[in-house]
Amino acid sequence: MAQKKFFIVLGLGSFGSALAEQLHKNGARVTGVDATRERVEAMKDVLYEAVVGDVTTRDTLAELSLDICDAVFISLGERQNITPSVLATLHCRELRARRIIVKGLSREHAKILEALGVERVVFPETEFAVTLAD
């Protein structure tokens, strides 16, 4: 029997929550982390592990199994503030996450993330709009 895929989702806003839910439906083991207790509580039936914590701090991320998960998805920040996303990405790299996929907030943000060595930067609204239009 194949081992379940293991993913970590940092940030359980609308995109992170939808991603975690679909990963769960696909049979994956999903750990979800968010600083807002209500968001974590809302996802507790979907998540293998539900964590309330600040993912911009290395100490919080060091408690997760970043080095053995199949991928880390980072869905943080507002268009005006890329700092949480950049900090989480930096710490994930330092803690040896194998694959890091991040929701981009702007083209400049994407350039910074690429310089940090993320595997992929996604722009969900833009990518879905192109798919829908086609």
MARBA-3410 file (N, C-alpha, C, O; in Angstrom, 1 decimal):
134
0.8,-1.2,0.0,0.0,0.0,0.0,0.9,1.2,0.0,1.8,1.3,0.8 ~ 0.6,2.2,-0.9,1.4,3.4,-1.0,1.2,4.3,0.3,0.1,4.3,0.8 ~ 2.3,4.9,0.7,2.2,5.8,1.8,1.5,7.1,1.4,1.6,7.6,0.3 ~ 0.7,7.6,2.4,-0.1,8.8,2.1,0.9,10.0,1.9,1.9,10.1,2.6 ~ 0.6,10.9,1.0,1.3,12.1,0.9,1.1,13.0,2.1,0.0,12.9,2.7
2.1,13.7,2.4,2.1,14.6,3.6,2.4,16.0,3.2,3.5,16.3,2.7 ~ 1.5,16.9,3.5,1.6,18.3,3.1,1.4,19.2,4.3,0.6,18.9,5.2 ~ 2.1,20.4,4.3,1.9,21.4,5.3,1.4,22.6,4.6,2.0,23.1,3.7 ~ 0.3,23.2,5.2,-0.3,24.4,4.6,-0.1,25.5,5.7,-0.7,25.4,6.8 ~ 0.6,26.5,5.3,0.8,27.7,6.2,-0.1,28.8,5.8,0.1,29.4,4.7
-1.1,29.1,6.6,-2.0,30.2,6.3,-3.3,29.5,5.8,-3.4,28.9,4.8 ~ -4.4,29.7,6.7,-5.7,29.0,6.4,-6.7,30.0,6.0,-7.9,29.9,6.5 ~ -6.4,31.0,5.2,-7.4,31.9,4.7,-8.2,31.2,3.6,-8.2,30.0,3.6 ~ -8.8,32.0,2.7,-9.6,31.3,1.7,-8.9,30.4,0.8,-9.3,29.3,0.5 ~ -7.7,30.8,0.3,-6.9,29.9,-0.6,-6.3,28.7,0.2,-6.4,27.6,-0.2
-5.7,29.0,1.3,-5.1,27.9,2.1,-6.1,26.9,2.6,-5.8,25.7,2.6 ~ -7.2,27.3,3.0,-8.3,26.4,3.5,-8.8,25.6,2.3,-9.0,24.3,2.5 ~ -9.1,26.2,1.2,-9.5,25.4,0.0,-8.5,24.4,-0.4,-8.8,23.3,-0.8 ~ -7.2,24.8,-0.4,-6.2,23.9,-0.8,-6.1,22.7,0.2,-6.0,21.5,-0.2 ~ -6.1,23.0,1.5,-6.0,21.9,2.5,-7.2,21.0,2.4,-7.0,19.8,2.5
-8.4,21.5,2.2,-9.6,20.7,2.0,-9.4,19.7,0.8,-9.8,18.5,0.9 ~ -9.0,20.2,-0.3,-8.8,19.4,-1.5,-7.7,18.4,-1.3,-7.9,17.2,-1.8 ~ -6.6,18.7,-0.7,-5.6,17.8,-0.4,-6.1,16.6,0.5,-5.8,15.5,0.2 ~ -6.9,17.0,1.4,-7.5,16.0,2.3,-8.4,15.1,1.5,-8.4,13.8,1.7 ~ -9.3,15.7,0.6,-10.2,14.9,-0.2,-9.4,13.9,-1.1,-9.9,12.8,-1.5
-8.2,14.4,-1.5,-7.3,13.5,-2.4,-6.6,12.4,-1.6,-5.8,11.7,-2.1 ~ -6.9,12.4,-0.3,-6.3,11.3,0.5,-5.0,11.6,1.2,-4.3,10.7,1.7 ~ -4.6,12.9,1.2,-3.3,13.3,1.8,-3.5,13.6,3.3,-4.6,13.9,3.8 ~ -2.4,13.5,4.0,-2.3,13.9,5.4,-1.9,15.3,5.4,-0.8,15.7,4.8 ~ -2.7,16.2,6.0,-2.4,17.6,5.9,-2.3,18.2,7.3,-3.2,18.1,8.2
-1.2,19.0,7.5,-1.1,19.8,8.7,-1.4,21.2,8.3,-0.8,21.7,7.3 ~ -2.2,21.9,9.0,-2.5,23.3,8.7,-2.2,24.2,9.9,-2.4,23.8,11.1 ~ -1.6,25.3,9.6,-1.1,26.3,10.6,-1.6,27.7,10.3,-1.5,28.1,9.1 ~ -2.2,28.3,11.3,-2.6,29.7,11.1,-2.5,30.4,12.5,-2.7,29.7,13.5 ~ -2.3,31.7,12.5,-2.3,32.4,13.8,-3.7,32.7,14.4,-3.8,33.0,15.5
-4.7,32.5,13.5,-6.1,32.8,14.0,-6.7,31.5,14.4,-7.0,30.6,13.6 ~ -7.0,31.4,15.7,-7.6,30.2,16.3,-8.9,29.8,15.6,-9.2,28.6,15.4 ~ -9.8,30.7,15.2,-11.0,30.4,14.6,-10.8,29.7,13.2,-11.6,28.8,12.9 ~ -9.8,30.2,12.5,-9.5,29.5,11.2,-9.1,28.1,11.4,-9.5,27.2,10.6 ~ -8.2,27.9,12.4,-7.8,26.5,12.6,-8.9,25.6,13.1,-9.1,24.5,12.7
-9.7,26.2,14.0,-10.9,25.4,14.5,-11.8,25.0,13.4,-12.4,23.9,13.4 ~ -12.1,25.9,12.4,-13.0,25.7,11.3,-12.5,24.5,10.4,-13.3,23.9,9.7 ~ -11.2,24.2,10.5,-10.6,23.2,9.6,-10.2,21.9,10.3,-9.6,21.0,9.7 ~ -10.5,21.9,11.6,-10.0,20.7,12.4,-10.5,19.4,11.9,-9.8,18.4,12.2 ~ -11.6,19.3,11.3,-12.1,18.0,10.8,-11.4,17.6,9.5,-11.5,16.4,9.1
-10.8,18.5,8.8,-10.1,18.2,7.6,-8.6,17.9,7.8,-8.0,17.2,7.0 ~ -8.1,18.5,8.8,-6.6,18.5,9.1,-6.2,17.3,9.9,-6.9,16.9,10.9 ~ -5.1,16.6,9.6,-4.5,15.6,10.4,-4.0,16.2,11.7,-4.1,15.7,12.8 ~ -3.4,17.4,11.5,-2.9,18.2,12.6,-3.2,19.6,12.4,-2.9,20.2,11.4 ~ -3.9,20.2,13.4,-4.3,21.6,13.3,-3.5,22.4,14.4,-3.6,22.1,15.6
-2.8,23.4,13.9,-1.8,24.2,14.8,-2.2,25.7,14.7,-2.3,26.3,13.7 ~ -2.3,26.2,15.9,-2.4,27.7,16.0,-1.0,28.2,16.3,-0.4,27.8,17.3 ~ -0.5,29.0,15.4,0.9,29.5,15.6,1.2,30.6,14.6,0.6,30.7,13.6 ~ 2.3,31.3,14.9,2.8,32.4,14.1,3.9,31.8,13.2,5.0,31.5,13.6 ~ 3.5,31.6,11.9,4.5,30.9,11.0,5.6,31.8,10.5,6.4,31.4,9.6
5.6,33.1,10.9,6.7,33.9,10.6,7.9,33.8,11.6,8.9,34.4,11.4 ~ 7.7,33.0,12.6,8.8,32.7,13.5,9.4,31.3,13.3,8.6,30.4,13.1 ~ 10.7,31.3,13.4,11.4,30.0,13.1,11.0,29.0,14.2,10.9,27.8,13.9 ~ 10.8,29.4,15.4,10.5,28.4,16.5,9.2,27.7,16.2,9.1,26.5,16.4 ~ 8.2,28.3,15.7,6.9,27.7,15.4,7.1,26.7,14.2,6.7,25.5,14.3
7.8,27.1,13.2,8.1,26.2,12.1,9.0,25.0,12.4,8.9,23.9,11.8 ~ 9.9,25.2,13.4,10.8,24.1,13.8,10.1,23.0,14.4,10.6,21.9,14.5 ~ 8.9,23.2,14.9,8.0,22.2,15.6,7.3,21.3,14.6,6.8,20.2,14.9 ~ 7.3,21.7,13.3,6.7,21.0,12.2,7.7,20.0,11.6,8.9,20.2,11.8 ~ 7.2,19.1,10.8,8.1,18.1,10.1,8.4,18.6,8.7,8.1,17.9,7.8
8.9,19.8,8.6,9.1,20.4,7.3,10.1,19.5,6.4,9.9,19.5,5.2 ~ 11.1,18.9,7.0,12.1,18.2,6.2,11.6,16.8,5.7,12.3,16.2,4.9 ~ 10.4,16.4,6.2,9.9,15.1,5.7,8.6,15.2,5.0,8.1,14.2,4.4 ~ 8.0,16.4,4.9,6.8,16.5,4.2,7.0,16.5,2.7,8.1,16.9,2.3 ~ 6.0,16.2,1.9,6.1,16.2,0.5,6.2,17.6,-0.1,6.9,17.9,-1.1
5.5,18.6,0.5,5.6,20.0,0.1,5.0,20.8,1.2,4.1,20.4,1.9 ~ 5.5,22.1,1.2,4.9,23.1,2.1,4.3,24.1,1.2,4.9,24.6,0.2 ~ 3.0,24.5,1.5,2.3,25.5,0.7,2.2,26.7,1.7,1.8,26.6,2.8 ~ 2.6,27.9,1.2,2.6,29.1,2.0,1.6,30.1,1.3,1.7,30.5,0.2 ~ 0.5,30.4,2.1,-0.5,31.3,1.7,-0.7,32.3,2.7,-1.6,32.3,3.5
0.1,33.4,2.7,0.1,34.4,3.7,0.2,35.8,3.1,0.6,36.0,2.0 ~ -0.3,36.7,3.9,-0.1,38.1,3.6,-1.1,38.8,2.7,-1.9,38.1,2.0 ~ -1.1,40.1,2.7,-1.9,40.9,1.9,-1.0,41.6,0.8,0.2,41.6,1.0 ~ -1.6,42.0,-0.2,-0.9,42.6,-1.3,0.1,43.7,-0.8,1.2,43.9,-1.4 ~ -0.3,44.4,0.2,0.6,45.5,0.7,1.7,45.0,1.6,2.6,45.8,1.9
1.6,43.8,2.1,2.5,43.3,3.1,3.0,41.9,2.7,2.4,40.9,3.0 ~ 4.2,41.8,2.1,4.8,40.5,1.7,5.6,39.9,2.8,6.1,38.8,2.7 ~ 5.9,40.7,3.8,6.8,40.3,4.9,6.5,38.9,5.5,7.4,38.1,5.6 ~ 5.3,38.6,5.9,5.0,37.3,6.5,5.3,36.2,5.6,5.9,35.2,6.0 ~ 5.0,36.3,4.3,5.3,35.2,3.3,6.8,35.0,3.1,7.2,33.9,3.1
7.5,36.1,3.0,8.9,36.1,2.8,9.6,35.4,4.0,10.5,34.6,3.9 ~ 9.2,35.8,5.3,9.8,35.3,6.5,9.5,33.8,6.6,10.4,33.0,6.9 ~ 8.3,33.4,6.3,7.9,32.0,6.4,8.7,31.2,5.4,9.2,30.1,5.7 ~ 8.9,31.7,4.2,9.7,31.0,3.1,11.1,30.9,3.5,11.7,29.8,3.4 ~ 11.7,31.9,4.1,13.1,31.9,4.5,13.3,30.8,5.6,14.2,30.0,5.5
12.4,30.8,6.6,12.6,29.8,7.6,12.3,28.4,7.1,13.0,27.4,7.5 ~ 11.4,28.2,6.2,11.2,26.9,5.6,12.4,26.4,4.9,12.8,25.2,5.0 ~ 13.1,27.3,4.1,14.3,26.9,3.4,15.4,26.5,4.5,16.0,25.5,4.3 ~ 15.5,27.3,5.5,16.6,27.0,6.5,16.3,25.7,7.2,17.2,25.1,7.7 ~ 15.0,25.4,7.4,14.6,24.1,8.1,14.5,23.0,7.1,14.0,21.9,7.5
15.0,23.1,5.9,15.2,22.1,4.9,13.9,21.5,4.4,13.8,20.3,4.1 ~ 12.9,22.3,4.2,11.7,21.8,3.5,12.1,21.5,2.0,12.9,22.2,1.4 ~ 11.6,20.4,1.6,12.1,19.9,0.2,11.4,20.6,-0.9,12.1,21.0,-1.9 ~ 10.1,20.9,-0.8,9.4,21.6,-1.9,8.6,22.7,-1.2,7.9,22.5,-0.3 ~ 8.8,23.9,-1.7,8.0,25.1,-1.2,7.3,25.7,-2.4,7.9,26.1,-3.4
6.0,25.8,-2.2,5.1,26.4,-3.2,4.4,27.6,-2.5,3.8,27.4,-1.4 ~ 4.5,28.8,-3.1,4.0,30.0,-2.4,3.0,30.7,-3.2,3.2,30.9,-4.4 ~ 1.9,31.2,-2.6,1.0,32.1,-3.2,1.6,33.5,-3.4,2.0,34.1,-2.4 ~ 1.8,33.9,-4.6,2.4,35.2,-4.9,1.4,36.4,-4.7,0.2,36.2,-4.9 ~ 1.9,37.5,-4.3,1.1,38.7,-4.0,1.4,39.8,-5.0,0.5,40.6,-5.3
2.5,39.7,-5.7,2.9,40.7,-6.7,4.1,40.1,-7.5,4.7,39.2,-7.1 ~ 4.4,40.8,-8.6,5.5,40.3,-9.4,6.8,40.5,-8.7,7.7,39.6,-8.7 ~ 6.9,41.6,-7.9,8.1,41.8,-7.1,8.3,40.7,-6.0,9.4,40.2,-5.8 ~ 7.2,40.4,-5.4,7.1,39.3,-4.4,7.6,38.0,-5.0,8.4,37.3,-4.4 ~ 7.2,37.7,-6.2,7.6,36.5,-6.9,9.1,36.5,-7.1,9.7,35.4,-7.0
9.6,37.6,-7.5,11.1,37.7,-7.7,11.9,37.4,-6.4,12.9,36.6,-6.5 ~ 11.4,37.9,-5.3,12.1,37.6,-4.0,12.0,36.1,-3.7,12.9,35.5,-3.3 ~ 10.8,35.6,-3.9,10.5,34.1,-3.6,11.4,33.3,-4.5,12.0,32.3,-4.0 ~ 11.5,33.6,-5.7,12.4,32.8,-6.7,13.8,32.9,-6.2,14.6,31.9,-6.3 ~ 14.3,34.1,-5.8,15.6,34.3,-5.3,15.9,33.4,-4.0,17.0,33.0,-3.8
14.8,33.2,-3.3,14.9,32.3,-2.1,14.9,30.8,-2.4,15.1,30.0,-1.6 ~ 14.6,30.5,-3.7,14.7,29.1,-4.2,13.4,28.3,-4.0,13.4,27.1,-3.9 ~ 12.2,29.0,-4.0,11.0,28.3,-4.0,10.8,27.5,-5.3,11.2,27.9,-6.3 ~ 10.0,26.4,-5.2,9.8,25.6,-6.4,8.8,26.3,-7.4,9.0,26.2,-8.6 ~ 7.8,26.9,-6.8,6.8,27.5,-7.6,6.1,28.6,-6.9,5.8,28.5,-5.7
5.8,29.7,-7.6,5.0,30.8,-7.1,3.7,30.7,-7.9,3.7,30.7,-9.2 ~ 2.6,30.7,-7.2,1.3,30.6,-7.9,0.5,31.9,-7.6,0.6,32.6,-6.6 ~ -0.3,32.3,-8.7,-1.2,33.4,-8.6,-2.6,32.9,-8.9,-3.0,32.9,-10.0 ~ -3.3,32.4,-7.8,-4.5,31.7,-8.0,-5.6,32.4,-8.9,-6.2,31.8,-9.7 ~ -5.8,33.7,-8.6,-6.8,34.4,-9.3,-6.5,34.5,-10.8,-7.3,34.3,-11.7
-5.2,34.9,-11.1,-4.8,35.1,-12.4,-4.8,33.7,-13.2,-5.3,33.6,-14.3 ~ -4.3,32.7,-12.5,-4.3,31.4,-13.2,-5.7,30.8,-13.5,-5.9,30.2,-14.5 ~ -6.6,31.0,-12.5,-7.9,30.5,-12.7,-8.6,31.4,-13.8,-9.4,30.8,-14.6 ~ -8.4,32.7,-13.8,-9.0,33.5,-14.9,-8.6,33.1,-16.3,-9.4,33.1,-17.2 ~ -7.3,32.8,-16.4,-6.8,32.3,-17.7,-7.5,31.0,-18.1,-7.9,30.8,-19.2
-7.6,30.1,-17.2,-8.2,28.8,-17.4,-9.7,29.0,-17.8,-10.2,28.4,-18.7 ~ -10.4,29.8,-17.0,-11.8,30.1,-17.3,-12.0,30.7,-18.6,-12.9,30.4,-19.4 ~ -11.2,31.7,-19.0,-11.3,32.4,-20.2,-11.0,31.5,-21.4,-11.7,31.6,-22.5 ~ -10.1,30.5,-21.3,-9.8,29.6,-22.3,-10.8,28.6,-22.5,-10.8,27.7,-23.3
END
